[in-house]
Amino acid sequence: MTPEQELVMELRALGVVLWINANGRLAYDAPEGVVTDSILAQVREHRDELLAVVERIEERAAIMEHDGGMSRAEAERWAIEDVVLCSSRLEKTTSAFEA
């Protein structure tokens, strides 16, 4: 898993929701007290990569919601798994073949 994929999963486990706002900037919602200075520093460090991951998740979720008839929440759960976890498994498989 890439650092930004790991960060997405860590944030999700803490209850932090990431999205791209109307201005194309990374935004978040989190339970009070969860987002520390350390977490903000990590988000700033990986901002561009996080934007790309969140964009792929949102795009995949929209497709699943529209074409798959899923609720938005269900589509987002599947999209996160698809974008973050499946791509991580694919990277490991590809690396094994390159060795």
N, C-alpha and C positions, 0 to 999 in steps of 0.2 A: 504494500500500500504506500502511496506517496505521502509526504508530510501533510499536504493539504487534505487528502482523503482521510487520514488519521484524525486531523483536526476537526473535520466535519463530523466524524463519528463521535469524538470526544465531546464536542459541543452538543450534539444531539442527545447523548447520554445525560448531560447536565440539564436538558430541557431548553436549550438554546435553539431557536428557529432562525435560520438565515434565509434571506431573499434578496432579490435585486429590486430596488425601488424605482419609481418612475423616472428618476434622473440617471439611471444606470449604475447607481452606486450600491455597494453591499450594505445591507441593513440587517438588524437582528432584533429579536424580542427574547427576553430571558426572565426567569424568575428573579426577584430582587436578591441582590448580593451574590449571584452566581458568577457574573462577569467581573473578574479581577483585573488588576493592571497587567498581570502576567498573560492572561488570556487575550486581553486587548492587544498587547504587544505581538503575540503570535498571529492574531488576525491581521494586524497591520503588515507584519512581515510577509505573510502569504496572501495578501489581499487580491492580487491579480489572479493567482492560481485558484483561490477560493471562488472568485467571480466566475471563472470558467467551469468549475465543478458545479456550482449552484445553478448556472445557466443550463448545463446538461441535465441536471436533476429536474429543474422546472420544465424544460422542454419534454423530457421523457414522461413526467407526471401528466402534463397536459394531453399528450397523445394517449396515455393509458386511460385518463379520465374520459376523453372524448370517444375514442375508438373502442375502449374496453368496457365502457359503462361503469367504471369504478367511481366511488366517491373521491373527492379531492384528497382527503386524508389517506385513504387506502392507496391511491395512485402514488402519492408522495412516498409512502413507506416502500412500495415496490420499486419506485424509481431510485431511491437512495440505495437500496440493495443492488439494483441493476448497475448503476453508475459506479458506486464505490466498491462494493464487495466483489461483484463479478469481474470488473476490470482488474482488480487486484489478483484474483485467481488466474485471469488470462495472462497477466504479466509473469506470474510464477511459472505457468505452463510454457510460455514462450521462452523464458530464460532456461528452462530445462532442456528444450529442444536446441538451443543455441550452444549449450555446453558440450 
